[in-house]
Amino acid sequence: MIQVLIGFGGGILLGLHWKFAVLYPATALVAAFMITTQGLSWQNAGLIVLVITAIQVGYICGVAARALASGTSSEDRWRLITPRR
């Protein structure tokens, strides 16, 4: 279960910094790493699917957090537009 939490946190970090295309290599790296370390079985395949899903859900949460953080209030926009004297 700790792998799922790490995947979720990693997905959040990916969503905060990079675009959608980063999910393709991240998915491949996670699957390859988990297969080489734990082998390939039905139980491990289910865990791989859960971790990849956690990365994608975390990515969506990271993108949402980035969108919320980049928004400024109307009061701050007015300060950015007017020149300082």
PESUL-V100757 format. One record per residue. RES is the residue in three letters. SS is DSSP state (A for helix, B for strand, O for the rest). BURIAL is b if it has 24 or more other C-alpha atoms within 12 Angstrom, else e. D_FIRST is the distance of its C-alpha to the first C-alpha in Angstrom with 2 decimals. Layout:
res:RES ss:SS burial:BURIAL d_first:D_FIRST
res:RES ss:SS burial:BURIAL d_first:D_FIRST
This chain:
res:MET ss:O burial:e d_first:0.00
res:ILE ss:A burial:e d_first:3.78
res:GLN ss:A burial:e d_first:5.31
res:VAL ss:A burial:b d_first:5.33
res:LEU ss:A burial:e d_first:6.78
res:ILE ss:A burial:e d_first:8.90
res:GLY ss:A burial:b d_first:10.00
res:PHE ss:A burial:b d_first:11.01
res:GLY ss:A burial:b d_first:12.87
res:GLY ss:A burial:b d_first:14.40
res:GLY ss:A burial:b d_first:15.53
res:ILE ss:A burial:b d_first:17.18
res:LEU ss:A burial:b d_first:18.98
res:LEU ss:A burial:b d_first:20.13
res:GLY ss:A burial:b d_first:21.42
res:LEU ss:A burial:b d_first:23.31
res:HIS ss:A burial:e d_first:25.18
res:TRP ss:O burial:e d_first:25.62
res:LYS ss:O burial:e d_first:26.75
res:PHE ss:O burial:e d_first:25.13
res:ALA ss:O burial:e d_first:26.13
res:VAL ss:A burial:e d_first:23.56
res:LEU ss:A burial:b d_first:20.81
res:TYR ss:A burial:e d_first:22.48
res:PRO ss:A burial:e d_first:22.25
res:ALA ss:A burial:b d_first:18.78
res:THR ss:A burial:b d_first:17.60
res:ALA ss:A burial:e d_first:19.69
res:LEU ss:A burial:e d_first:18.56
res:VAL ss:A burial:b d_first:14.81
res:ALA ss:A burial:b d_first:15.71
res:ALA ss:A burial:e d_first:18.24
res:PHE ss:A burial:e d_first:16.21
res:MET ss:A burial:b d_first:13.39
res:ILE ss:A burial:e d_first:16.27
res:THR ss:A burial:e d_first:18.27
res:THR ss:A burial:e d_first:15.80
res:GLN ss:A burial:e d_first:14.22
res:GLY ss:O burial:e d_first:17.03
res:LEU ss:O burial:e d_first:17.45
res:SER ss:O burial:e d_first:16.72
res:TRP ss:A burial:e d_first:15.96
res:GLN ss:A burial:e d_first:12.51
res:ASN ss:A burial:e d_first:11.81
res:ALA ss:A burial:e d_first:13.71
res:GLY ss:A burial:e d_first:11.60
res:LEU ss:A burial:b d_first:8.43
res:ILE ss:A burial:b d_first:11.04
res:VAL ss:A burial:e d_first:12.28
res:LEU ss:A burial:b d_first:9.20
res:VAL ss:A burial:b d_first:8.91
res:ILE ss:A burial:b d_first:12.69
res:THR ss:A burial:b d_first:12.88
res:ALA ss:A burial:b d_first:10.84
res:ILE ss:A burial:b d_first:13.32
res:GLN ss:A burial:b d_first:16.16
res:VAL ss:A burial:b d_first:15.47
res:GLY ss:A burial:b d_first:15.09
res:TYR ss:A burial:b d_first:18.30
res:ILE ss:A burial:b d_first:20.08
res:CYS ss:A burial:e d_first:19.27
res:GLY ss:A burial:b d_first:20.55
res:VAL ss:A burial:b d_first:23.64
res:ALA ss:A burial:e d_first:24.32
res:ALA ss:A burial:e d_first:24.08
res:ARG ss:A burial:e d_first:26.41
res:ALA ss:A burial:e d_first:28.80
res:LEU ss:A burial:e d_first:28.93
res:ALA ss:A burial:e d_first:29.50
res:SER ss:A burial:e d_first:32.21
res:GLY ss:O burial:e d_first:34.19
res:THR ss:O burial:e d_first:37.13
res:SER ss:O burial:e d_first:39.23
res:SER ss:A burial:e d_first:42.77
res:GLU ss:A burial:e d_first:44.22
res:ASP ss:A burial:e d_first:42.57
res:ARG ss:A burial:e d_first:43.68
res:TRP ss:A burial:e d_first:47.25
res:ARG ss:A burial:e d_first:47.16
res:LEU ss:A burial:e d_first:45.98
res:ILE ss:A burial:e d_first:48.83
res:THR ss:O burial:e d_first:51.74
res:PRO ss:O burial:e d_first:53.34
res:ARG ss:O burial:e d_first:53.67
res:ARG ss:O burial:e d_first:57.14
